[in-house]
């Protein structure tokens, strides 16, 4: 029977990394701008499509 979670006996038998090492990459703060612009563009496209459907 396998266990999904390690027991106390299993702790310390693996490689321990710091948070920065485990992340393995930089986390620039551009994501919030990309998500914001993407949301804005989706809303604009939705409004354009909606306006063409109402007028056509």
Phi and psi in degrees as GROMACS dihedral restraints (atoms count N, CA, C in turn):
[ dihedral_restraints ]
;  ai    aj    ak    al  type     phi  dphi    fc
    3     4     5     6     1   -91.0    20    10
    4     5     6     7     1   152.9    20    10
    6     7     8     9     1  -110.9    20    10
    7     8     9    10     1   140.6    20    10
    9    10    11    12     1   -77.3    20    10
   10    11    12    13     1   -29.2    20    10
   12    13    14    15     1  -114.0    20    10
   13    14    15    16     1   141.9    20    10
   15    16    17    18     1   -70.1    20    10
   16    17    18    19     1   149.0    20    10
   18    19    20    21     1   -90.6    20    10
   19    20    21    22     1   176.1    20    10
   21    22    23    24     1   -62.0    20    10
   22    23    24    25     1   -30.2    20    10
   24    25    26    27     1   -69.2    20    10
   25    26    27    28     1   -24.6    20    10
   27    28    29    30     1   -82.2    20    10
   28    29    30    31     1   -17.8    20    10
   30    31    32    33     1   -66.9    20    10
   31    32    33    34     1   140.2    20    10
   33    34    35    36     1    88.0    20    10
   34    35    36    37     1     2.0    20    10
   36    37    38    39     1   -96.1    20    10
   37    38    39    40     1     4.1    20    10
   39    40    41    42     1  -121.8    20    10
   40    41    42    43     1  -170.2    20    10
   42    43    44    45     1   -87.3    20    10
   43    44    45    46     1   129.8    20    10
   45    46    47    48     1  -105.1    20    10
   46    47    48    49     1   124.8    20    10
   48    49    50    51     1  -121.0    20    10
   49    50    51    52     1   151.7    20    10
   51    52    53    54     1   -72.8    20    10
   52    53    54    55     1   169.7    20    10
   54    55    56    57     1   -61.0    20    10
   55    56    57    58     1   -42.8    20    10
   57    58    59    60     1   -65.2    20    10
   58    59    60    61     1   -42.3    20    10
   60    61    62    63     1   -67.9    20    10
   61    62    63    64     1   -38.1    20    10
   63    64    65    66     1   -70.0    20    10
   64    65    66    67     1   -30.6    20    10
   66    67    68    69     1   -69.0    20    10
   67    68    69    70     1   -34.3    20    10
   69    70    71    72     1    57.6    20    10
   70    71    72    73     1    40.8    20    10
   72    73    74    75     1   173.8    20    10
   73    74    75    76     1   163.2    20    10
   75    76    77    78     1   -78.7    20    10
   76    77    78    79     1   150.7    20    10
   78    79    80    81     1  -122.7    20    10
   79    80    81    82     1    83.4    20    10
   81    82    83    84     1   -69.8    20    10
   82    83    84    85     1   159.2    20    10
   84    85    86    87     1   -89.5    20    10
   85    86    87    88     1    24.7    20    10
   87    88    89    90     1   -78.2    20    10
   88    89    90    91     1   -19.0    20    10
   90    91    92    93     1   -59.4    20    10
   91    92    93    94     1   -41.3    20    10
   93    94    95    96     1   -64.2    20    10
   94    95    96    97     1   -34.3    20    10
   96    97    98    99     1   -73.0    20    10
   97    98    99   100     1   -40.1    20    10
   99   100   101   102     1   -63.8    20    10
  100   101   102   103     1   -44.3    20    10
  102   103   104   105     1   -65.3    20    10
  103   104   105   106     1   -39.2    20    10
  105   106   107   108     1   -64.8    20    10
  106   107   108   109     1   -47.7    20    10
  108   109   110   111     1   -65.8    20    10
  109   110   111   112     1   -37.9    20    10
  111   112   113   114     1   -63.2    20    10
  112   113   114   115     1   -43.8    20    10
  114   115   116   117     1   -62.9    20    10
  115   116   117   118     1   -43.0    20    10
  117   118   119   120     1   -60.1    20    10
  118   119   120   121     1   -45.9    20    10
  120   121   122   123     1   -66.8    20    10
  121   122   123   124     1   -36.8    20    10
  123   124   125   126     1   -63.8    20    10
  124   125   126   127     1   -41.5    20    10
  126   127   128   129     1   -64.7    20    10
  127   128   129   130     1   -42.5    20    10
  129   130   131   132     1   -62.7    20    10
  130   131   132   133     1   -46.9    20    10
  132   133   134   135     1   -62.7    20    10
  133   134   135   136     1   -41.3    20    10
  135   136   137   138     1   -60.8    20    10
  136   137   138   139     1   -43.2    20    10
  138   139   140   141     1   -66.0    20    10
  139   140   141   142     1   -37.3    20    10
  141   142   143   144     1   -64.2    20    10
  142   143   144   145     1   -47.1    20    10
  144   145   146   147     1   -63.3    20    10
  145   146   147   148     1   -41.7    20    10
  147   148   149   150     1   -64.3    20    10
  148   149   150   151     1   -39.3    20    10
  150   151   152   153     1   -68.8    20    10
  151   152   153   154     1   -38.3    20    10
  153   154   155   156     1   -66.7    20    10
  154   155   156   157     1   -35.3    20    10
  156   157   158   159     1   -70.5    20    10
  157   158   159   160     1   -31.3    20    10
  159   160   161   162     1   -78.5    20    10
  160   161   162   163     1   -31.9    20    10
  162   163   164   165     1   -90.2    20    10
  163   164   165   166     1   -19.7    20    10
